[in-house]
Amino acid sequence: MDCPDVSSPFPPGLPLRPLFLAGFALSLAIPMSAPAEENRSPEPEQEAAEAQEEADQEATDRPTHTETVVVTATRGEEAIVDSIALVTAVDSEELSNSPGTLVDEALSRVPGFGLFRRNTSFISHPTTTGVSLRGIGPSGASRTLVLWDGIPLNDPFGNWVYWNRMPTLFLDRIEVARGAASPLYGSSALGGTVQLFSRRPEPGILRARAQLGSFGIQDAEVLGSHEADGISVVGAARMLNSEGYHRIREAERGAVDQPAGVDFRSMVGRATSGPVHFSINYYSEDRRNGTPLQVNSSRLVMLEGGITQDNWDLRVFGQDSRLNSDFSRIFPGRNEERQTARTTFEYSGVGGVFSTRIAEGLQAGADWMRTSWGDHSQNRLGAFVQKRLELMPSLEVLADGRVDLWQNAGSKASVNPRVGVRYHVLESTTLRASAYRGFRAPSLNELYRPFRVGNVRVAANDQLGEESLYGAEGGLDFYPTERMLVRGNAYWNWMRDTVGNVTLEVNDEGVFRQRQNIGRSRARGFEAEVYVYPDANSEFFAAYLFSVSKVEETGLRLPQVPFHQGVVGGAWHGPVSVRADLRFMGDQFEDDRNELPMEGFVSVGLRVSYPVNDRLHVFLAGENLLDAEIVSARTPIETLGTPRAVHIGVDVDFAR
């Protein structure tokens, strides 16, 4: 029997799922009125006073820079001003109050943090979402190791990062440690380490966030946590859909050009009983990359479990992944395209991490990972040891080293040491210095997978060797009061055999490149950070990075690396909370020949949040509010980054 045709009462295309969640949240968060005296709504003055009191309490509870604890730089807890490496910590409040919607957009406020081609993960092909720090990384593969509670998140096949696989509400904080960490973490950490930390489980937590915005964004996520009978569970899920935006200027578009959009779904959960825990992470996405034939989709599932004791920790993990990606050639005039490849990559990675504290100031560990793709595989095995010596209360020396074995067709070894010194000159001043070596083994993607972007073809190279980096740096932290922290750091890095996309031929058919070890290059620079808290409810921050990265043989600049980048901004927390920042980035080149320049840009972000009551917050936020034109790539036609984007949403805490 045929079903009757029942028309929907809603306009076509209306985003029902986030609106339903928002409406449901509002119905639970806003108490119903009643005539009884005790249920009357409080006066506006009382609500404002309560909101101000809550903001004052949150500001008071926020740890100062001397109380902020980080662990990534040394695998052990230490105050951020005691770390031998320069570490920036981004807490959950900063993540939630970021003008952007995604994790990597919040981290873009850390100078030196950047994805390939000025991209964000919003509408980028996953192979371009590798991260580099301090301008080390002229291709899409990460020269920075990304961890989730000690487990590597870099894709086992291509070394890029799926930044949206962890819902924002699930994250407690993120640490960004600059400088080679290969002596502790092995391959991919030659430029530094980014670590994402999960929220700790709490009883009776239920929180939701929903937002709508530019480019048809429909975004909803939920977090839940509970403890009972010695078992704790915490989990989160997120769904985001967007029609996307045009990445080609209107005057240059042809019939094949259409908006680049994305739909993604992520879920993560963890159960803990005593010292034992088990986690699962699921992520899938579907992307439209700007033309009808250029699309891709990804799916991954990770299982992780471990045992944590007072003096040792063991974790094992496995990930199964699939990447579908279609490529095309676009003809002059952009009115016709022809499919050049339809590829499906199914691969897996398994591994384990073990660490132990042998004695006071002495720790050691080992890790292993195997990646398999068809007939190709890669094994990596490493072991490290670290010793901390306190020569006097104000002077500490840290020495660590690591040996790695990695195997593709043959086996190779890499030895990476580090030594550092931290000295408290005054009660308010810390000096630090370190020297190190880092390395990265080429990924299976770089060794065996060719690809095409627009009219640029890039060939694989199964003869690639490891990248290595030798570095030294020194700096200081100055904190005269709990309301001020000033940091400065200078660094010198020498890189050997960096893998880059080398141009071999340019003709009417397009540009032909190949991945090659490009010899020696150097990167040197200076970075500074300033944090000022005039009172309990306001803050000011500024950060800057000057970086010069060049190939020694030619004197040409490494592609995708600007000389100048930074951010300046502030926040005020009260009945209405406001956070604003201005981010800038200088000129850079798209290509290794320095023939395709890309101009710098200035981007302004703003977020305003208002607490309706204890449970419900509404917010309005936007990025690139001045609608600056951000050139993200030249292939050779210019591709544009995110234009002005505005979104509005609700944040509901059901447990209050």
Secondary structure by P-SEA (a helix, b strand, c coil): ccccccccccccccccaaaaaaaaaaaaabbbbccccccccccaaaaaaaaaaaaaaaaaaccccccccccccccccccccccccbbbbbcaaaaaaccccccccccccccccccccccccccccccccccccccccccccccbbbbcccccccccccccccccccccccccbbbbbccccccccccccccbbbbbbccccccbbbbbbbbccccbbbbbbbbbbbccccbbbbbbbbbbbbcccccccccccccccccccccbbbbbbbbbcccbbbbbbbbbbccccccccccccccbbbbbbbcccccbbbbbbcccbbbbbbbbbbcccccbbbbcbbbbbbbccccbbbbbbcccccccccbbbbbbccccbbbbbbcbbbbbbcccccbbbbbbbbbbbbbccbbbbbbbbbbbccccccccbbbbbbcbbbbbcccccccccccccccbbbbbbccbbbbbbbbccccbbbbccccbbbbbbbbbbbbcccccccccccccccbbbbbccccbbbbbbbbbbbbbccccccbbbbbbbbbbbbcccccccccccccccccccccccccbbbbbbbbbbcbbbccccccbbbbbbbbbbbbbbbcccccccccccccccccccccccccccccccccbbbbbbccccccc
